[in-house]
């Protein structure tokens, strides 16, 4: 887990978060596999956490940004496993791009560089939207995964 503390912004990064930011380790091991029924609620939770992360970047709340990333990395690994199990290489690739954006946000947070972190958030949102456009469709009561995705 990432932690920023002290009057001068001393930074201590937990081993788990450092491994995820640097190398992407920590796939969704030990987590329950997503199903179509749990996929939507997971996406809703991600949307809320990304919103929190954006607020934390804007406020330069670096410790809280680290906590957001500690939640997002394993969630996106679950999504990666979901699409891998479905054999959807396009979605798997988009998730990989999203994970790269999370790493950039993490690296920017470690360096306490607000501009880079904001750029990472924009990249994250853009990749998420492109995946949503490609693989989900709106229904009368929300969204669902497109047939064939």
Long-range contacts (C-beta under 8 A, 24 or more apart in sequence): 1-66, 1-67, 1-70, 2-62, 2-63, 2-65, 2-66, 2-67, 2-69, 2-70, 2-106, 2-109, 2-110, 3-63, 3-66, 4-62, 4-63, 4-66, 4-109, 4-112, 5-63, 9-62, 9-112, 11-62, 11-110, 11-112, 13-66, 13-110, 16-70, 17-66, 17-69, 17-70, 17-73, 17-106, 20-69, 20-73, 20-102, 20-103, 20-106, 21-69, 21-102, 21-103, 21-106, 21-107, 21-110, 22-103, 24-99, 24-103, 26-73, 26-74, 26-77, 27-77, 27-80, 27-81, 28-74, 28-77, 28-78, 28-80, 28-81, 31-74, 31-77, 31-78, 33-78, 33-81, 33-82, 33-85, 34-78, 34-79, 34-81, 34-82, 36-144, 36-145, 39-79, 39-82, 39-145, 40-142, 40-143, 40-144, 42-75, 42-78, 42-79, 45-75, 46-72, 46-75, 46-76, 46-128, 49-75, 50-121, 50-124, 50-125, 50-128, 53-105, 53-121, 54-118, 54-121, 57-105, 57-109, 57-114, 57-117, 57-118, 57-121, 58-114, 58-118, 60-112, 60-114, 62-109, 62-112, 65-105, 65-109, 65-117, 66-106, 66-109, 69-102, 69-105, 69-106, 69-109, 72-102, 73-99, 73-102, 76-102, 86-149, 88-135, 88-149, 90-134, 90-135, 91-131, 91-134, 91-135, 91-149, 94-127, 94-130, 94-131, 94-134, 95-131, 97-127, 98-124, 98-127, 98-128, 98-131, 101-127
